[in-house]
């Protein structure tokens, strides 16, 4: 009887199978920037949801029947449009992996939109006399970080391809 442990096979004949397929083969994500772009896109679309707020407080000019106000992407139409564009540009750039230069341009565009988006969020907080930034504001603030990590991954890919071209 053959021993069975990780890395060994059982039924040593013609149809032998590894006991733990993933333990034998070291799999790794080659394009980590796709993960960062997907996370940035998801975070951008999450900020459209009313429960993921950026700021809560007492508005300077209160609306009738509303004691507390909140700032999220749906608060302002321009902020909403910019947030949706940010999510779409981040998502579309995932599929531009064959053209790294264009993917880099789209990601830089998304980063600029993200910074403008954060500025607009801050401008909306000025309309409050008192209040606090919500813990969920981290979702908005992490988008540029994820985009920078994606840019770093795309840059590493470009560098790797150039080094392989030199070897040919």
Z-matrix of the N, CA and C atoms (Angstrom, degrees):
N
C 1 1.447
C 2 1.527 1 109.00
N 3 1.314 2 117.69 1 131.15
C 4 1.461 3 122.42 2 -176.90
C 5 1.525 4 110.43 3 -81.80
N 6 1.338 5 115.50 4 140.14
C 7 1.458 6 119.77 5 178.29
C 8 1.526 7 108.97 6 -71.18
N 9 1.310 8 115.66 7 148.70
C 10 1.463 9 119.62 8 179.28
C 11 1.523 10 109.69 9 -122.60
N 12 1.295 11 116.51 10 118.52
C 13 1.453 12 122.40 11 172.87
C 14 1.521 13 107.91 12 -151.46
N 15 1.293 14 115.78 13 173.85
C 16 1.457 15 120.78 14 -175.30
C 17 1.520 16 109.76 15 -59.56
N 18 1.318 17 116.73 16 130.36
C 19 1.456 18 121.36 17 179.07
C 20 1.516 19 112.98 18 95.40
N 21 1.303 20 118.98 19 -15.89
C 22 1.461 21 122.38 20 177.73
C 23 1.516 22 109.64 21 -97.54
N 24 1.294 23 115.64 22 165.66
C 25 1.458 24 120.18 23 177.82
C 26 1.516 25 109.23 24 -115.66
N 27 1.314 26 115.98 25 157.65
C 28 1.448 27 119.31 26 174.19
C 29 1.522 28 107.89 27 -112.73
N 30 1.317 29 116.49 28 163.99
C 31 1.451 30 122.03 29 -177.25
C 32 1.528 31 109.02 30 55.04
N 33 1.318 32 116.16 31 64.20
C 34 1.449 33 123.97 32 -171.87
C 35 1.508 34 116.46 33 -56.88
N 36 1.312 35 119.32 34 8.34
C 37 1.451 36 121.49 35 -179.58
C 38 1.516 37 113.36 36 -79.83
N 39 1.324 38 114.64 37 -147.15
C 40 1.455 39 122.26 38 -174.46
C 41 1.523 40 112.47 39 -65.93
N 42 1.309 41 118.42 40 -32.48
C 43 1.461 42 122.08 41 -175.62
C 44 1.529 43 112.05 42 -108.63
N 45 1.317 44 116.52 43 45.97
C 46 1.468 45 118.53 44 -178.68
C 47 1.529 46 109.68 45 -72.41
N 48 1.313 47 114.75 46 142.60
C 49 1.461 48 121.24 47 -178.52
C 50 1.517 49 108.85 48 -127.10
N 51 1.302 50 117.97 49 144.33
C 52 1.465 51 118.97 50 174.88
C 53 1.521 52 109.84 51 -70.77
N 54 1.305 53 116.34 52 144.62
C 55 1.452 54 121.05 53 179.91
C 56 1.526 55 109.75 54 -69.88
N 57 1.304 56 116.21 55 -42.40
C 58 1.467 57 120.52 56 179.63
C 59 1.521 58 107.48 57 -127.09
N 60 1.330 59 116.56 58 99.38
C 61 1.458 60 121.61 59 -175.15
C 62 1.527 61 111.31 60 -61.14
N 63 1.328 62 118.14 61 -44.61
C 64 1.453 63 120.89 62 -175.79
C 65 1.526 64 111.83 63 -73.69
N 66 1.346 65 117.78 64 -20.48
C 67 1.454 66 120.32 65 179.77
C 68 1.522 67 110.91 66 -75.72
N 69 1.321 68 117.99 67 -28.38
C 70 1.455 69 121.24 68 -179.36
C 71 1.514 70 111.79 69 -81.72
N 72 1.297 71 117.06 70 -40.29
C 73 1.450 72 120.79 71 -174.44
C 74 1.525 73 108.66 72 -102.12
N 75 1.302 74 116.26 73 122.07
C 76 1.457 75 120.90 74 178.15
C 77 1.528 76 107.69 75 -82.25
N 78 1.322 77 116.51 76 106.10
C 79 1.447 78 120.29 77 178.66
C 80 1.522 79 109.17 78 -98.86
N 81 1.322 80 115.05 79 145.24
C 82 1.445 81 120.15 80 -177.66
C 83 1.518 82 108.92 81 -146.35
N 84 1.294 83 116.35 82 144.51
C 85 1.459 84 119.95 83 176.24
C 86 1.521 85 107.28 84 -74.30
N 87 1.315 86 116.56 85 121.31
C 88 1.456 87 120.92 86 -178.05
C 89 1.517 88 111.58 87 -81.40
N 90 1.306 89 117.10 88 -32.64
C 91 1.458 90 121.06 89 -175.26
C 92 1.523 91 109.07 90 -115.94
N 93 1.315 92 115.66 91 76.37
C 94 1.458 93 121.29 92 -176.69
C 95 1.525 94 110.97 93 -64.92
N 96 1.342 95 116.98 94 -23.60
C 97 1.461 96 118.37 95 -179.98
C 98 1.525 97 111.49 96 -64.66
N 99 1.317 98 117.14 97 -25.38
C 100 1.466 99 119.37 98 176.18
C 101 1.530 100 110.53 99 -65.19
N 102 1.317 101 116.61 100 -36.54
C 103 1.464 102 120.80 101 177.11
C 104 1.523 103 110.12 102 -66.52
N 105 1.347 104 116.41 103 -44.74
C 106 1.465 105 119.99 104 -179.81
C 107 1.529 106 110.44 105 -63.29
N 108 1.323 107 117.28 106 -41.30
C 109 1.464 108 120.74 107 179.64
C 110 1.531 109 111.06 108 -66.36
N 111 1.323 110 116.57 109 -39.61
C 112 1.465 111 119.60 110 178.32
C 113 1.533 112 110.83 111 -65.48
N 114 1.316 113 117.00 112 -41.11
C 115 1.468 114 120.68 113 177.97
C 116 1.531 115 111.07 114 -65.43
N 117 1.342 116 117.02 115 -39.76
C 118 1.469 117 120.47 116 178.09
C 119 1.524 118 110.53 117 -64.76
N 120 1.324 119 116.50 118 -42.13
C 121 1.461 120 120.86 119 178.94
C 122 1.526 121 110.84 120 -64.31
N 123 1.313 122 116.55 121 -43.41
C 124 1.462 123 121.19 122 178.86
C 125 1.526 124 110.85 123 -63.24
N 126 1.323 125 116.34 124 -43.03
C 127 1.461 126 120.16 125 179.10
C 128 1.529 127 110.98 126 -63.36
N 129 1.330 128 116.77 127 -39.32
C 130 1.469 129 119.96 128 178.83
C 131 1.527 130 110.79 129 -64.31
N 132 1.320 131 116.76 130 -43.39
C 133 1.466 132 119.12 131 179.76
C 134 1.533 133 111.56 132 -70.60
N 135 1.329 134 117.96 133 -28.52
C 136 1.463 135 120.50 134 177.14
C 137 1.524 136 111.72 135 -66.59
N 138 1.335 137 117.15 136 -32.36
C 139 1.462 138 119.25 137 -177.79
C 140 1.522 139 112.22 138 -69.94
N 141 1.323 140 117.96 139 -14.13
C 142 1.465 141 121.04 140 176.31
C 143 1.527 142 109.76 141 -73.13
N 144 1.304 143 116.13 142 -27.12
C 145 1.459 144 122.08 143 -179.02
C 146 1.528 145 109.56 144 -67.49
N 147 1.282 146 117.41 145 136.71
C 148 1.465 147 122.91 146 -174.35
C 149 1.524 148 113.08 147 -64.00
N 150 1.305 149 118.71 148 -25.81
C 151 1.469 150 121.41 149 -176.88
C 152 1.529 151 112.17 150 -80.39
N 153 1.320 152 117.97 151 -17.63
C 154 1.463 153 121.28 152 176.99
C 155 1.527 154 106.46 153 -95.31
N 156 1.335 155 116.05 154 87.79
C 157 1.459 156 120.92 155 -175.12
C 158 1.525 157 110.80 156 -96.63
N 159 1.306 158 114.91 157 157.11
C 160 1.463 159 121.78 158 178.64
C 161 1.520 160 110.79 159 -97.21
N 162 1.324 161 116.11 160 -36.85
C 163 1.462 162 121.02 161 -173.99
C 164 1.519 163 109.19 162 -151.37
N 165 1.316 164 116.73 163 143.34
C 166 1.460 165 122.12 164 175.94
C 167 1.516 166 108.50 165 -133.49
N 168 1.325 167 115.50 166 140.75
C 169 1.449 168 118.15 167 179.28
C 170 1.513 169 112.47 168 177.32
N 171 1.324 170 114.55 169 -168.41
C 172 1.464 171 122.10 170 -179.90
C 173 1.526 172 107.74 171 -94.50
N 174 1.340 173 117.10 172 119.37
C 175 1.461 174 119.29 173 -179.95
C 176 1.532 175 111.71 174 -67.66
N 177 1.341 176 115.76 175 148.50
C 178 1.452 177 121.20 176 176.89
C 179 1.521 178 110.43 177 -63.21
N 180 1.323 179 115.62 178 -44.45
C 181 1.463 180 121.77 179 175.67
C 182 1.525 181 106.69 180 -111.44
N 183 1.348 182 117.16 181 93.65
C 184 1.468 183 118.76 182 -175.57
C 185 1.526 184 111.66 183 -70.90
N 186 1.312 185 114.00 184 144.07
C 187 1.460 186 120.75 185 174.96
C 188 1.522 187 107.85 186 -82.81
N 189 1.330 188 117.59 187 150.36
C 190 1.470 189 119.46 188 -179.46
C 191 1.535 190 111.76 189 -59.46
N 192 1.310 191 116.39 190 128.46
C 193 1.455 192 122.07 191 177.28
C 194 1.520 193 114.26 192 82.45
N 195 1.346 194 118.82 193 0.44
C 196 1.465 195 121.75 194 -178.96
C 197 1.525 196 108.16 195 -114.45
N 198 1.333 197 116.78 196 118.11
C 199 1.461 198 120.83 197 178.92
C 200 1.520 199 111.25 198 -89.15
N 201 1.318 200 115.74 199 -43.42
C 202 1.460 201 120.77 200 -178.98
C 203 1.518 202 109.81 201 -115.29
N 204 1.309 203 115.11 202 140.42
C 205 1.450 204 120.10 203 176.42
C 206 1.516 205 110.13 204 -111.89
N 207 1.314 206 115.81 205 159.99
C 208 1.458 207 121.21 206 179.09
C 209 1.518 208 109.37 207 -134.26
N 210 1.319 209 114.38 208 151.19
C 211 1.458 210 120.50 209 175.65
C 212 1.522 211 107.54 210 -113.89
N 213 1.306 212 116.21 211 121.10
C 214 1.464 213 123.25 212 171.96
C 215 1.521 214 106.29 213 -146.03
N 216 1.307 215 118.06 214 179.35
C 217 1.464 216 120.66 215 -172.84
C 218 1.519 217 112.65 216 -60.78
N 219 1.318 218 118.56 217 -29.17
C 220 1.457 219 121.34 218 -178.95
C 221 1.518 220 114.05 219 -81.66
N 222 1.320 221 117.41 220 -2.00
C 223 1.457 222 121.17 221 -179.32
C 224 1.526 223 111.80 222 -65.99
N 225 1.300 224 116.23 223 -40.36
C 226 1.451 225 122.96 224 -175.89
C 227 1.530 226 108.06 225 -124.56
N 228 1.312 227 118.17 226 136.73
C 229 1.471 228 121.43 227 -177.61
C 230 1.524 229 110.77 228 -63.44
N 231 1.332 230 117.16 229 -42.54
C 232 1.467 231 119.98 230 -179.99
C 233 1.525 232 110.61 231 -64.69
N 234 1.329 233 116.51 232 -39.44
C 235 1.463 234 121.40 233 177.38
C 236 1.525 235 110.99 234 -64.20
N 237 1.319 236 116.31 235 -39.44
C 238 1.459 237 121.21 236 178.22
C 239 1.531 238 110.87 237 -64.76
N 240 1.319 239 117.19 238 -47.35
C 241 1.472 240 121.25 239 -179.92
C 242 1.526 241 110.24 240 -62.13
N 243 1.322 242 117.07 241 -44.42
C 244 1.464 243 120.80 242 -179.47
C 245 1.529 244 111.74 243 -64.62
N 246 1.331 245 116.93 244 -37.63
C 247 1.466 246 121.02 245 178.99
C 248 1.526 247 110.99 246 -67.36
N 249 1.329 248 117.16 247 -41.60
C 250 1.465 249 120.49 248 178.49
C 251 1.529 250 110.04 249 -66.13
N 252 1.333 251 117.15 250 -40.69
C 253 1.468 252 120.44 251 177.07
C 254 1.522 253 110.07 252 -62.44
N 255 1.327 254 117.27 253 -41.28
C 256 1.469 255 121.49 254 177.67
C 257 1.522 256 111.09 255 -59.24
N 258 1.337 257 116.44 256 -46.48
C 259 1.466 258 120.07 257 179.12
C 260 1.521 259 112.06 258 -63.78
N 261 1.334 260 116.67 259 -40.92
C 262 1.465 261 120.20 260 -179.45
C 263 1.527 262 112.11 261 -68.71
N 264 1.327 263 117.31 262 -42.44
C 265 1.470 264 120.19 263 179.65
C 266 1.527 265 110.09 264 -64.12
N 267 1.327 266 116.78 265 -41.30
C 268 1.470 267 119.82 266 177.70
C 269 1.525 268 111.07 267 -63.62
N 270 1.326 269 116.62 268 -41.38
C 271 1.464 270 120.61 269 -178.73
C 272 1.521 271 111.16 270 -69.85
N 273 1.321 272 117.96 271 -42.01
C 274 1.468 273 121.69 272 -179.86
C 275 1.523 274 110.75 273 -64.66
N 276 1.326 275 117.03 274 -37.06
C 277 1.467 276 119.38 275 -177.65
C 278 1.531 277 112.56 276 -66.65
N 279 1.324 278 117.96 277 -17.86
C 280 1.467 279 120.27 278 175.11
C 281 1.526 280 109.84 279 -61.76
N 282 1.319 281 116.50 280 -39.06
C 283 1.459 282 121.24 281 -173.91
C 284 1.522 283 113.26 282 -87.38
N 285 1.318 284 117.74 283 5.33
C 286 1.462 285 121.61 284 176.97
C 287 1.532 286 110.96 285 -97.98
N 288 1.326 287 117.09 286 27.57
C 289 1.460 288 120.74 287 -174.93
C 290 1.531 289 113.03 288 -65.32
N 291 1.316 290 117.98 289 -22.47
C 292 1.472 291 119.80 290 179.33
C 293 1.522 292 111.71 291 -76.63
N 294 1.318 293 116.78 292 -23.99
C 295 1.461 294 121.96 293 178.80
C 296 1.527 295 107.52 294 -117.68
N 297 1.336 296 115.25 295 88.16
C 298 1.462 297 120.37 296 -174.06
C 299 1.526 298 112.87 297 -64.35
N 300 1.326 299 117.32 298 -32.90
C 301 1.461 300 120.31 299 179.76
C 302 1.533 301 110.14 300 -64.68
N 303 1.316 302 116.46 301 -45.64
C 304 1.457 303 120.21 302 178.68
C 305 1.531 304 110.98 303 -68.19
N 306 1.335 305 116.56 304 -36.73
C 307 1.455 306 120.16 305 177.14
C 308 1.529 307 110.41 306 -62.80
N 309 1.319 308 116.23 307 -39.94
C 310 1.466 309 120.99 308 178.25
C 311 1.532 310 110.03 309 -64.49
N 312 1.327 311 117.28 310 -41.80
C 313 1.466 312 120.84 311 179.19
C 314 1.530 313 110.98 312 -63.62
N 315 1.317 314 116.82 313 -44.31
C 316 1.461 315 120.26 314 178.81
C 317 1.525 316 111.08 315 -63.22
N 318 1.315 317 116.71 316 -38.82
C 319 1.460 318 120.15 317 -179.03
C 320 1.527 319 110.61 318 -69.62
N 321 1.325 320 117.59 319 -39.23
C 322 1.466 321 120.45 320 174.88
C 323 1.528 322 110.28 321 -63.27
N 324 1.329 323 116.61 322 -40.76
C 325 1.464 324 120.64 323 176.98
C 326 1.534 325 110.41 324 -60.62
N 327 1.324 326 116.34 325 -43.90
C 328 1.465 327 120.64 326 178.05
C 329 1.526 328 110.90 327 -62.83
N 330 1.326 329 117.29 328 -37.50
C 331 1.467 330 120.93 329 178.84
C 332 1.531 331 110.44 330 -64.95
N 333 1.321 332 116.97 331 -43.11
C 334 1.467 333 120.72 332 178.49
C 335 1.530 334 110.47 333 -63.89
N 336 1.338 335 116.31 334 -43.98
C 337 1.463 336 120.27 335 177.60
C 338 1.524 337 110.40 336 -61.52
N 339 1.313 338 117.35 337 -38.80
C 340 1.459 339 121.73 338 179.88
C 341 1.528 340 111.30 339 -64.33
N 342 1.317 341 117.02 340 -40.97
C 343 1.464 342 120.58 341 179.06
C 344 1.537 343 110.16 342 -67.35
N 345 1.332 344 116.66 343 -41.74
C 346 1.468 345 120.43 344 175.76
C 347 1.525 346 109.90 345 -61.80
N 348 1.322 347 116.12 346 -39.91
C 349 1.462 348 122.25 347 179.32
C 350 1.533 349 111.04 348 -60.63
N 351 1.319 350 117.10 349 -44.66
C 352 1.471 351 121.08 350 178.76
C 353 1.527 352 110.04 351 -64.47
N 354 1.333 353 117.03 352 -39.39
C 355 1.459 354 120.84 353 177.05
C 356 1.535 355 110.60 354 -61.51
N 357 1.334 356 116.73 355 -41.93
C 358 1.465 357 120.34 356 179.06
C 359 1.535 358 111.71 357 -66.80
N 360 1.315 359 116.10 358 -36.98
C 361 1.468 360 119.23 359 174.73
C 362 1.529 361 109.67 360 -60.13
N 363 1.320 362 115.79 361 -45.21
C 364 1.461 363 119.55 362 179.59
C 365 1.526 364 110.98 363 -62.37
N 366 1.325 365 117.15 364 -40.47
C 367 1.479 366 121.29 365 178.24
C 368 1.527 367 110.96 366 -61.86
N 369 1.323 368 117.29 367 -33.02
C 370 1.470 369 120.20 368 177.84
C 371 1.524 370 111.51 369 -70.58
N 372 1.334 371 117.84 370 -28.54
C 373 1.463 372 120.21 371 -179.38
C 374 1.519 373 111.97 372 -72.42
N 375 1.320 374 118.02 373 -19.18
C 376 1.458 375 121.83 374 178.83
C 377 1.530 376 110.80 375 -66.63
N 378 1.319 377 117.19 376 -21.77
C 379 1.467 378 122.04 377 -178.86
C 380 1.532 379 112.57 378 -76.13
N 381 1.326 380 117.59 379 4.10
C 382 1.459 381 121.82 380 -178.29
C 383 1.524 382 109.72 381 -111.97
N 384 1.343 383 115.67 382 140.80
C 385 1.461 384 119.66 383 177.69
C 386 1.529 385 110.96 384 -78.78
N 387 1.305 386 116.48 385 -36.19
C 388 1.462 387 121.29 386 175.64
C 389 1.519 388 108.66 387 -152.44
N 390 1.306 389 115.14 388 154.86
C 391 1.460 390 119.97 389 -179.61
C 392 1.515 391 110.87 390 164.72
N 393 1.319 392 115.57 391 -176.92
C 394 1.459 393 121.08 392 -179.06
C 395 1.522 394 110.06 393 -137.32
N 396 1.316 395 114.13 394 154.93
C 397 1.461 396 119.85 395 172.94
C 398 1.519 397 107.58 396 -75.32
N 399 1.304 398 115.60 397 137.38
C 400 1.459 399 119.98 398 -178.44
C 401 1.522 400 110.48 399 -83.09
N 402 1.311 401 115.02 400 158.00
C 403 1.462 402 120.31 401 177.62
C 404 1.530 403 110.57 402 -63.02
N 405 1.309 404 116.37 403 -30.55
C 406 1.467 405 119.96 404 -179.86
C 407 1.524 406 112.68 405 -73.90
N 408 1.330 407 118.08 406 -3.47
C 409 1.467 408 121.03 407 173.93
C 410 1.528 409 110.37 408 -65.13
N 411 1.320 410 115.73 409 -19.06
C 412 1.465 411 120.34 410 177.60
C 413 1.529 412 110.60 411 -59.53
N 414 1.334 413 116.61 412 -34.29
C 415 1.471 414 120.49 413 179.46
C 416 1.520 415 110.21 414 -59.60
N 417 1.329 416 116.82 415 -42.45
C 418 1.461 417 120.91 416 178.91
C 419 1.520 418 110.93 417 -70.36
N 420 1.314 419 116.88 418 -40.13
C 421 1.458 420 121.16 419 -175.45
C 422 1.524 421 113.42 420 -75.84
N 423 1.324 422 117.65 421 -18.59
C 424 1.463 423 120.03 422 -178.76
C 425 1.535 424 112.01 423 -84.88
N 426 1.324 425 117.50 424 -16.59
C 427 1.470 426 120.67 425 -177.64
C 428 1.533 427 111.65 426 -58.27
N 429 1.352 428 119.98 427 -49.12
C 430 1.468 429 117.66 428 179.26
C 431 1.527 430 113.23 429 -63.42
N 432 1.327 431 116.66 430 -31.59
C 433 1.469 432 119.67 431 177.91
C 434 1.529 433 110.12 432 -65.40
N 435 1.328 434 116.70 433 -44.36
C 436 1.466 435 121.02 434 178.01
C 437 1.523 436 110.90 435 -63.16
N 438 1.319 437 116.89 436 -39.03
C 439 1.462 438 120.19 437 178.84
C 440 1.528 439 111.42 438 -67.56
N 441 1.328 440 117.34 439 -38.00
C 442 1.464 441 119.85 440 175.93
C 443 1.529 442 111.57 441 -64.95
N 444 1.330 443 116.48 442 -37.48
C 445 1.459 444 119.48 443 176.84
C 446 1.528 445 110.63 444 -66.37
N 447 1.329 446 117.54 445 -36.00
C 448 1.465 447 121.37 446 176.61
C 449 1.525 448 110.19 447 -66.56
N 450 1.325 449 117.53 448 -41.65
C 451 1.471 450 121.00 449 177.91
C 452 1.520 451 110.31 450 -61.30
N 453 1.316 452 116.39 451 -40.42
C 454 1.468 453 120.71 452 177.80
C 455 1.534 454 110.75 453 -62.55
N 456 1.339 455 117.04 454 -41.44
C 457 1.466 456 120.76 455 178.16
C 458 1.529 457 112.31 456 -66.16
N 459 1.324 458 117.11 457 -40.11
C 460 1.468 459 120.54 458 178.48
C 461 1.524 460 109.55 459 -65.60
N 462 1.323 461 116.59 460 -40.93
C 463 1.460 462 121.04 461 178.33
C 464 1.525 463 110.74 462 -61.61
N 465 1.331 464 116.93 463 -42.00
C 466 1.471 465 120.01 464 178.17
C 467 1.522 466 111.06 465 -63.60
N 468 1.333 467 117.09 466 -38.58
C 469 1.467 468 120.44 467 176.09
C 470 1.521 469 111.42 468 -61.95
N 471 1.328 470 116.77 469 -44.72
C 472 1.462 471 120.45 470 179.23
C 473 1.522 472 110.27 471 -61.32
N 474 1.312 473 116.06 472 -43.05
C 475 1.461 474 121.19 473 179.73
C 476 1.534 475 110.78 474 -62.68
N 477 1.326 476 117.21 475 -42.32
C 478 1.456 477 121.78 476 179.56
C 479 1.528 478 111.38 477 -64.32
N 480 1.318 479 116.94 478 -43.43
C 481 1.463 480 120.76 479 -179.97
C 482 1.521 481 110.39 480 -65.36
N 483 1.328 482 117.47 481 -40.71
C 484 1.468 483 120.10 482 178.22
C 485 1.523 484 111.41 483 -63.95
N 486 1.334 485 117.08 484 -39.30
C 487 1.466 486 119.62 485 179.76
C 488 1.532 487 110.81 486 -68.52
N 489 1.325 488 117.05 487 -34.81
C 490 1.466 489 120.05 488 176.81
C 491 1.520 490 111.56 489 -70.37
N 492 1.321 491 117.08 490 -34.47
C 493 1.465 492 120.58 491 176.92
C 494 1.529 493 111.12 492 -66.88
N 495 1.309 494 117.51 493 -33.51
C 496 1.473 495 120.24 494 178.27
C 497 1.524 496 111.09 495 -67.69
N 498 1.327 497 116.84 496 -31.59
C 499 1.466 498 120.55 497 -178.60
C 500 1.516 499 112.34 498 -73.25
N 501 1.307 500 117.90 499 -22.30
C 502 1.471 501 120.59 500 -177.32
C 503 1.472 502 112.70 501 -73.62
